[in-house]
Amino acid sequence: MSLDDLRSQFVVDDDVRSEKLEALIQKALPHCKVHKNGSVQITRSDLTGRQAVKLVLAARLLASKLFDTVASDVTVEQVAEYTGLPKDQAAARAKDCLDERFAERSARGSYRARPLKVEEFLDSVGQTRGAKVAS
């Protein structure tokens, strides 16, 4: 095996690969939609605040891979608007996402989902579908 082959297997890219993008979008579709302007519409009412924030971050990351006009970064104000959470709760749940390493801070008051965490989250939120979950 060549050094280039080993390098490509050993050092992984931290981005959503195009072959995974379709599967991730299909997993996200039952839970949300993203408008062309980047706003996220959550279509489930049984998510916890943290799950809703993660869903917004994941949806924006996926949409940014489809359209150059949609940024992967989401501000706390946007999180509050899209989730319906008060701004202070949206900021606290975004901080929780940072602490769990689901998200990274892209700028002050702005967050972005970490690509390698999105699939695991979408799988877990799909399992809670229909179950009433407390905030």
Secondary structure as GFF3:
##gff-version 3
##sequence-region A 1 135
A	DSSP	alpha_helix	3	10	.	.	.	ID=ss1
A	DSSP	alpha_helix	18	28	.	.	.	ID=ss2
A	DSSP	beta_strand	32	34	.	.	.	ID=ss3
A	DSSP	beta_strand	40	42	.	.	.	ID=ss4
A	DSSP	alpha_helix	49	66	.	.	.	ID=ss5
A	DSSP	beta_strand	74	75	.	.	.	ID=ss6
A	DSSP	alpha_helix	76	83	.	.	.	ID=ss7
A	DSSP	alpha_helix	87	99	.	.	.	ID=ss8
A	DSSP	beta_strand	103	107	.	.	.	ID=ss9
A	DSSP	beta_strand	110	113	.	.	.	ID=ss10
A	DSSP	alpha_helix	115	127	.	.	.	ID=ss11
###
